Amino acid sequence: MIIKRKYFMFGKEHTAMTKGILIILMLIHHTLADDLISRYNVQTLIEDRRLANDIVIFCKICIAGFAFLSAYGMTCKLKKIMSKFYFKFLCIQFIKLEFTIVFVYILAILYKKFVIRESIRTFYDRGNGFDPIYMFIDAIGMSTYFKTPQINVTWWYLYFAFLLIITMPFLYILYEKFRHLLLPAFIFLPMAVSSLEVRAGVQSNYAMLLPGVMLGIAFAYEEWFEKLRSYKEQNSFILGG
């Protein structure tokens, strides 16, 4: 007798749990970095500073994890729509991202102004006086691209998110056409893209995260999570009777 179970799908609940784990790794990476430990004389349970630093560096894998989840989620959406609606998909993704960025930016500005009591005008002054355009560029998440003052240095990921949204339909179409043949190519492609980024004077880390993006596309398109779960259940829940 085989016990049938509901069709498993790696959905929003599993994504949320995974994001929680990645956020914990991100907090460890940013709050226990070696320079911060030295600056604030932080005491950790691990006495070996070198080991602690290795753990902090390992936690940087959270970035690739977020790239994987982003690509996975967008691929699931692209599978449900026709190609002629891809432009609409891009617009919706941009609007959602910008709404979140602007909301968080306003909170960051309020925190900087009223909690840590730092001058916003001075922060966005590049020697020629205060320029509101710098605030606008920072508020829409493009300060990394324009190399303008950035209120939070970790927001370089926003520029990567922009590039990911723009390229996702093209990467999805490529994967649809070449399938598994595309995965080995993306082992070498980051080197080529990284070279172009260096020449352009832009550091988006897009090339570095491409393998994780392609794995996210592959897992969603091929439904590998679902197939792995199905295989496990078929081999673990077989009862005689």
Secondary structure, DSSP 8 states (H G I E B T S, - for coil): -B---------HHHHHHHHHHHHHHHHHHHHS-HHHHHHHT---S---HHHHHHHHHHTTHHHHHHHHHHHHHHHHHHHTS-GGGHHHHHHHHHHHHHHHHHHHHHHHHHIIIIIS---HHHHTB-SS-B-HHHHHHHHTT-HHHHT---S-GGGHHHHHHHHHHHHHHHHHHHHHHHGGGHHHHHHHHHHHHHHHHHHHT----HHHHHHHHHHHHHHHHHTHHHHHHHHHHHHH-B---
